[in-house]
Amino acid sequence: MRGMLTRLTLALALTLAMAVPTPAAAATDWLSLRTMNMAHQGGEDEAPSATMYAFERSMILGADMLEVDVHTSADGQVMVLHDAAVDRTTNGSGEVYDMTAAEIQKLDAAHNFVPGVGTTSDAPKSSYAFRGVRTGDRKPPKGFKPNDFRVPTLVEVMEAYPDVPINIEIKGRGDDDRASFLANAEALAATLTDIGRTDGIIVASFSDEAINYFHELMPDIGLAPAIAETAAFKLGGVAPPEGRVAFQVPITFSGIQVTDAAFVEDAHAAGLAVHVWLSSDPENDDTYNQLLDWGVDAVMPAAPAAFERVLCERDIDRPPRPRDWPGEHCNHDRVSIACDVEPTRVSRVNRKGRVRVHLRRNDDFEGGCAGELRVRAAGKTKLARFDYGRTPPKDKADRKRSVKLKLSKKVRRALADGPRRAKVSTRAYHAFGHAKRFGLKAG
């Protein structure tokens, strides 16, 4: 739930109705679903924000729930994108509300993403590991396609993950644009009605009015209390209205401690779960551990692989994971890495059939650079692995590596005859690579 918060109107919040019982809006028992790795935008520090690639990657890494933000295109499609404008994350410019879904989906949603850093426009060009996949200028990672790097519609996300819990935040064109919040709430309700799904969904918004309007339209879907409702509970003990199922809060806001052990205990006593987003607080192992010590039900990390590692190191209880979901818990050694490495020449090492393949790294981005070397000749394929570590090359010499392989006499002969009879290639692990195999630090 990254974004500018509207200021809390505490006086208004504390004049809400007196506490009433707060039953769950739908069949989902959110208090039993803990502790969840709830990938924020699919993990925007580790993968291109809110893309199908990011969502799939986070699920493979062990995420239990996805978090998305929605706006509405000019032709009424509910689009999954954090910002009201496409400028920050894509190669386009303009507001979602002024563009059709087709125009939005032509854009490269990974254009400004750097692995391990997130969305930025200040990195060296070579750091943008996925730039151009959407437009066909670069091959997609193995197992993915160009469409996985565009701005998805909510329908696409829901159809891809029909049984995965999903948190949907209703955004607005601007923090004070009341009409857009309400229009988006109405569009979301219509879309979910068409899809026919109510379980496993929480709808949230910084607009109390949007939350109330959505509840009128779809009373069977669970909600997160909005700002005034959360303030009323935190400062005055006023229970949220009917249909609220989980507080979704930061640790601190404007110098005020929102989440702590007492807040979690009070929320549980009121029948609500506690899901914590970290956009306004430091995200690191210390923060993760503090939240787990307080007993929160879910954390929305921008780095789901990093949070997964902490969950697994502490052996934290997790919700059961259905067999038809991609990935598994404690799969955090599968890190997302990408780099540009090419073979430059092959030299004979000894008479026992060992050859040395010389490599050169051409990129400068920060992050794990490892992958696979493939030698194919005489109908045979020989594989080996390379690893440049996790730091950019310091100089020309640091860009060079070599890999030894033992080849049969037939393959060596084919290799010696040149590229027509042999092919030497490299494939960096743009999508997933087992960090432990390469000596990399997971997460």
N, C-alpha and C positions, 0 to 999 in steps of 0.2 A: 504494500500500500504506500509506495513511495509517492511523494508529491507534497505540494504546499498544503498545509492544514488551515482550514478556516479557524479563526480564533474561537476558543470555547466561550460560550455565553453562560457562565456559571449561574448567574442569578436566574436566568430562564430555566436552566436545567433543574435547579433545586425547587422550582415551583411545579414540577410535573406531579402527576397524580401519585397518591400514596401507594406503597408497595402492594402488589397483587401477585398471585401465583403466576409463574411463567412456564406453561407447558411447551414441550417441543412442538414445532410446526409440522414436522414430518416424522417418518418412521426411524430415521437415522438416530442412533444413540451416540451423540458426539462425545459424551463423557467416557464412553468405553473405548473410543478410538484414540489411544495415546500409547506412546508418545510419537507424534507424527513429524516426519520430515516433509515439510509443506513448501515445495519449490516455488520461490517467489519469481514470477515471470519466467518460470522454467530454470531459474538460476542465472541471472543476468551478468554475474561476474565471471561465469564459467562458459557461457554459451550465448549466442546472439539472442537478445531479449525477446521473449514471447513468440518465438518461432516454433514450428513443429519439430525442428531439430532439437531445440532446447528442451521441449517437453519430453520428447522420446528419450533423450540422453539422461534427463533427471530421473525418469522412471527406471531406466536400465540400471542406474546407479543406486536405486533403492528408495526413491521418493515414495511417500504414501499418499500425497495429495498435491494437486496443482493449484496455483494461484494465477488468476488472469484479471486484466482490466479491460473494460469495454467502452467503446464509443460507437457512434452510428454514422455510416457513410451517407453521401448525398442521396443515394438511391435506397436507403433504408436498411442496409445490411449491418448487422452487429459485428463489428471488427474487434479483434483482440490486439490491443496496442496500449501501452502505458500512457503516452502523451496524446494530447489533442491534435498535435501537429506531427508530421512525419520527418521533420528536419533532423532531429537529433540522432535517430537510429538508422535512417535509410539514405539512399542517394537522391531522394526527392525533396520537394519543398511544398509547404501548404498545409492546411488543416484537413483532417479526415472528413469533416462535415461538408467540405466544399468539393470533395472528390468522390467518384463512384468506386464501388468495390473493385471493379476491374482495373481502374487506374491505380488504386492503392496496391493491388496485388502484382502489378508489373514491377514494383520497386524492389530493390535489394535490401532486405531487412537486416543483413549482416554487414552492411557497408562500413559501418563505424565501430565494429566490434574487434577487440584485441583479446585473445585468450589470456585468462588470468588477470586481466585488467578491467574489462567491461567495455562500456560504450565511451569512446573518446574520438576526437578528431585531431589530436595532437601527436599521434604516434608516427614513426616512420612508415612509409607506404608498405614495406615488406612485412610489417607486423599484423596487417589485416588478413588473417589466415583464411577467411571465408568470403572475402570480398570478391564478387564476380561469379560465385556459384549460381546465384539466382538468375543472372543474365546470360549464363552459358559461357562466360569467359574463363571459367575455371571448373575443373571436374568436381562433382560433389564427393564428399567422403563416402567410403564404401557402405552400402546399405541405405543410402539416402539419395534424394533427387533434388533438382533445383527448386521445386515448389516448397520443399521443407525450409527454405530460407526466405520466404516471403511473409507478408503480414497475413495471418490466417483469419478466417471468419470464425465466429463462435460455433457455428454449425460444424465446421471441419474439426474443431477440437473436441466437441461433444461426441461426434460420430467416431472419432479415433479412440476415445476413452469412455465408452458407454457406462463402465462400472467403476471408474476411478473417481474418488471424491474430488470435487472441483469447487474452489472458492471464486466467486465472480464479484468484482468490485465495479459498481456503477460510477463511471466518471462523468464529468461535464466539460463543456467547451471552455469554461473558465470556472474558477472557484465560486464566483458569485453569479454565474449564469444559471439561474433557477430553471428556466425553460428547458435548457439542454439536459439537465439532470432528470427532469420529469419525462422528457421525450425518450431519453435512453432507458429509463425504468420501464416505460411502456413498450419499447421495442424489445427489450430483454424478455419481458413477460410473454410477448407474442411469440418470440423465437422459442422459448422453452416450452410453451404450449404446443407449438408445432412439433417439437422434438418428442414431447410426451414424457419428460423425465422430471421428477420432483425429489427423489431420494438422493442422498449423497451430494447435495448442493447447499452451499451457504452463500447468500447474497449480502454484500456489504456496500457501504458508501459513506463518504464524509458528509453527505447531505441527509439530515434527518427526514426532510420532506420526501426525498426520493425513496428512502427505506419505507416510510409509511405508505406511500403511493403504491410501491411494488407489492407490499403486503396486502393491500386491498385487492390487487389484481390476481395475486397468486398466494393465498394464505397458507397453502400446504408446503411451501418452501421455507426452510429455516433462514434466519437473519442474524447478522451481527449488529448489536446495538451501535447506533451512530454516536456522534460526538456528545450531544447534549445528554443523551441517555446514559452514556458511559460516565460522564461527569457527575450526573445525579446519583449514580450508584457508588462511585468512588468517594464522593464528598458528603453525600447525604443518606446513603443506604437505601435509596429508592430503587426498587426492583425494576428492571426494564419491562416494557410492555409485552404482551402476548406474542409468541412466535420467535422471540430471540433465543438463540441456542448457544452462541459462543461469543465472548468478548474477543475482539481483535484489536490489539493495542500495542503501543511502543513501550519500551522500558521507562523512558522519561519523555516529558513534553513540556517545553518552555520552562525548564528547571524544576518541574513537578515530577516526583516519582509516581508513576502510574502502576507499574507492575512490581510486585514483591511477593514474598511468601504469604503475607496477610491478604493481599488482593486475590491471589489464587485460591486461598482457603475460603474467602467470602464468596467468590464466584461459584465455586463448587457447591457450597452450601445452598446457593440460590438456584442450582441446577444448570449452570452454564459452564462450558469449557472455556479455556483461556488459550488463545493463539497469539503469539507475539511476532510482530514485524520489526525489522532492525534498521529501517532506512534512516532513522534519526539517532541511532546509537551505534557504537563501534561493533563491528562484526568480527569476532575472533574466537579462539578456543575458550578464553576466560569468560566471555559473554555467554557462549553456549553452555558452559558448565554451570554458571550461575543460574541460568534459566532452568536447567534440569534439576538443580538443587531445590529450586522453588516449587517444582512439580507442575510446570506448565504442560498443557496437553499437546501443543504443537509449536514449532518455530518455523518462520517463513524465511529461510536463508537465501541470500543472493548467491551463496556458494554451497549448494546442496551436497557436493562430494565432500567438502570439508566438514559439514555438520554430520554427515553420515559416518564419517570416521570417528567422531567423538561419541556418537550414539553407540557404535559398535565397540569401541574401546571400553566404555562403561557398562556394556551389556544391558542397556536400557530396554525395558519391555516395549514391544512394538505391536501394532495391530496385525492380525493374520494377513498374509499376502496371497491373494487368489492365484491359482496356477496360470490363469490366462493373462495375467499382467506381464508386461515386459520386465526383464531383470529380476533382481532379488535383493533382499536386505544384505548389508555388509559386503557389497560389491564395489566398495569405494576405491579399490586399487585399479579400477578401470577409469583412467583419467583422460580428459579430452586434450589432445596435443596435436599440433600441426606445425610443419616447417617445410622448407624447400631444399631438398637434398638431391643431388644428381651424381651418377657415376661418371668419372672422367677418363679412366683407363684401367686396364687389367695387366698385371705383371705376374710371371711365373715365380713361385717361391722356392720350390724344390722338386726333386724327381718323384716324390711320393704322391704327386697329384694335387698338391696344395697350390692354390693361386691366391693372389691378393688383388682385391678390387679397391680402387682409390675413389674416394667420395669428396664432394665439395658442397658445403652448405652456403646457400645464397641469401638467406633472410636474416633479420636482426631482431625479431620480436622476442619478448621475454616469456618463457614457458618451456615445458618439456619438449624436447626434439628427439624422437626415437622412431624407429620404423623397421621396415623389412627390405632386404636386398634380395632380388630375384635374378637368377641366372638360368636362362632356358636355351637349351641347345640339344640337337640330336634326339628330339622328342622327350627329353628329360628336363625336370625343373629342380633346381637346388636353391634352398632358402637359407638366409642368414639374417642377423639383426644388427642394426647399428644404433648408437646412443650418443648424442651430443650433450646430454645433461639438461639443466634447466636455465642456463644463462646464455645470453647472446654471445656470439663470437667476439673475442677481443681484438683480433687482427687476422691477417690473411692466413697465417699458419694455423690459427685456431679453427678456421673453417674446414680444414682438411682432416679426413679420417681414412682409415683403410680397414677392410674386413677380409679375413682369410676364409677360404672355402676349400674343401677337399672334393675334387671332381674326378670322375672316371676318365680314362684315357680317351674314350670316344667323345665325351663332352669337351675335353680340353682341345682336341683336334678341331672340333666344330667351332669352338671359341676362337681358336687361332686363325680360322679362315675368314673371320670378320663378321660384321653385323647381319649379312644375308643369311648366315647359318646359325647365328646365335644372337640372343637378345639379353642385355643386362639392364635392369631397371631397378628403381627404388620406389617405395611407397611409404611416405611418412604416415603415421597413424593419426589422420585428421579427425577421425571419429572416436575411436577407443583403442587403448593399448594397455596391456597389463603392466602397471608401474613396477611391480615387484620384479618382473623379469628383466627390466632395464635398469634396476638400481635407482629408480626415481622415488621421490617421496610422494606417497599418495595424497590426494587432496590439494 
